[in-house]
Amino acid sequence: MITPTGALILLIPILPIAIWAAYSDLKRLKIRNQTALAMAAVWPALGWLAVPTWTAWFWGFAFLAIGFVLAYLAFVLFRFPGGDGKFAAAISPVFVGANLNDVLLIILGCMLGATLLLQLVRLIPAVRRSAEEWHSFRHWRIVPFGVALSAMVVVYLVAAIWPQV
């Protein structure tokens, strides 16, 4: 439901926030509240330019609220990381009106891609030495979900910009 022009408008502020979230999650295994708040602020500021109707824009706020409730429940019931949950809720309005099959494919690809890429990068000795203080490189079984979340929103917006065939 996002227009190609709207996806470009959203991508400009979302890309640096997504990069910062991925970096901080890789380095500290934390996504700070300021990062999630900055991502959540993009929708009220620019979301109305990205979707064709006011109804879709208001649905974005519903997605944000539902995402936050689900993230809180996942945190309380399943010990899902709080920063990841808040960041996931903050990116959820972008997916208003999206085809569910496409979104699930992007989620699957980004989760698997982030996991495999991080495991491969961890095998490079020069990278390991340069990132010794990074928590994600010390704990081999932990994959920072912020990397996958950032990739999800960026890949979706780039796909929405791309000419449809």
N, C-alpha and C positions, 0 to 999 in steps of 0.2 A: 504494500500500500504506500510505501515511501516512494516519492518521485525521484528520478535520477538527480535532478537539481537539488532536491531536498537532502538526498543522501550525501551529496558533495558538501552542502552547507553544514550538515552535522559532522561529517568526517573531519573537517578542518579543526574544530576544537576537541573532538573526541580522540583523534590520533595521539596528540601529545599526552593527554591524560592516560590513555591506554598504555602507552610506552612507559610512563612513570609508574603505573600500577604493576606492570610486569616486572620492571626493574626492581622496585621495592620488595615485591614478593619473592623474587629470585635472591635478593641480597639478605633480607631480614625475615622472610616468611611471614610478612605482615603487609596488609593493605591498610593504610591509615584512613581514619575517618574523613580527613580533608580531601583525600583522593576520591572517595565514594561520594562525598558531598559535591565536589566539583563536577563529577560525571552526572550526578542527579540534576545539577543546575542547568545542564545543557538543554534538557527537554523543555522546561518552562521558558527558557530564553529563546530557543531556536526551533523547537519541535513544531510549532505552528507553521513555520515556513516549509517544513519537510513533508507534511501530509496534506492531501487535497481537501479535507473537510475538518471543521471544528470538532465534530464528533470523534474523529480519529485522534485528534490531539487530546481531548479529554479522556479517551480510553487509555492513552499513554499514562496518565496519572493513576488510573485504576490499576494498570500493570505494575506501576511503581509501588503502590500500596500493597497489592497482592504479593508481589515479590518480596517486599520487606517482611510481611507476616510469615510467608513460607521460609524465608531465611532465618527468622527468629525461631520458628518451630524446629527447623533443622539444627540450629545451634543448641537449643535446649534439649531436644530429644536424641540427637545423633552426634553431638559434639562436632558439628560441621563448623569450620573456622568462621568466626564472626565477620572479619574483614572481607573474606571471599563472598559471604552471603550478602553483605551490604553492597558490595560492588556488583554482584549479579543482579540485585534488585535495581541498582542505579542504571544498569544498561538495558533493563527489560523494556522501557518504553520505546526504544528504537525498533523493536520487533513487532510493533502494532500492525495488524493486518497482514503480516507475512505468511507465506505458505508454510504450514507446519512441517511438511516433509523436507522442504529446503532448509529450514532452521535446524531440524534434527540432524540432517546430514552435515551441516556446518558445525554443529556442536560435537558430533562424533569425530569428524575430521580434525577439528582443533584440539580436542582432548587427546586423541591418539598421537597427533602430530607433535603437540607440546611434550608429551611423555617421551616419545621416541627421540625427538631432537635433543631434549635435555639429557637423556641417558647417553646419547652419542657424544655430545659436547663434553660431558663429564669424563669421557675416556681420553680426551686430549690432554696430555701432561702439561703443556704450556698454559692451557686455560685453567686447569686445576691449580697450578701454582699462582697464577695471577688473581684467582678468586678464592684463595684459601679462607678468608674471613666470611665468605658468603655462606649463610646457613643452608641453602639448598644444595651446596656442593659438599657439605659435611654430612648430611643425612641422605644417604643414597636411596632410601625407600620412600622419601617424601618428594612429591612433585608439586610445586607451587601452582595452585589452580588459577591464580591471577594471570598467569601467562596464557592459559587457554581461554579464559574469559576475555582478556584483551584481544586475543586473536579472533574470537567469535564476533565481536562487535565490529572490528575493522574489516574482516573478511565479508561480513554481511553488507556493510555499507559500500565496499568496493564492488561487490557483486551487484548491488542495486544501481550503482553508477554505470556499470558496464552496459553497453548497448544490448538489448534483448534480441535474440534471434528468433 
